[in-house]
Amino acid sequence: MTIKLPKGIKAYFDADRDGGPETVAAAFTENGIVKDKGETHRGRDAIRAWMADEGQQYSYTVEPFLITNEGGRTLVTAHAVGDFPGSPIDLRFFFVLAGDKVAELEITV
């Protein structure tokens, strides 16, 4: 199933799939925030390092299949498959956008 994602969120998932740490970081505002696995990464440099670390640890694919709004944030639920513990799993991506950029992202199960 294909869902229509806002431009900034689509840019994030496209960068995660086809780009690399630099492309993912560019999808965020200069002071963007990522919360993942109990850690907070602030700013593009920290987001770039987080993505580089994830890419070295795991190989994975993420396929968004549901989009809703929850508590003022855009929630995208996606099916993730890879060589990480617990795969496959459906992850929840909570986005706050600033224009066409991601200002905040929280990833949960």
Secondary structure, DSSP 4 states (H G I P E B T S, - for coil): ------HHHHHHHHHHHHS-HHHHHHTEEEEEEEEETTEEEESHHHHHHHHHHHHHH--EEEEEEEEEEETTEEEEEEEEEESSTT-SEEEEEEEEEETTEEEEEEEE-
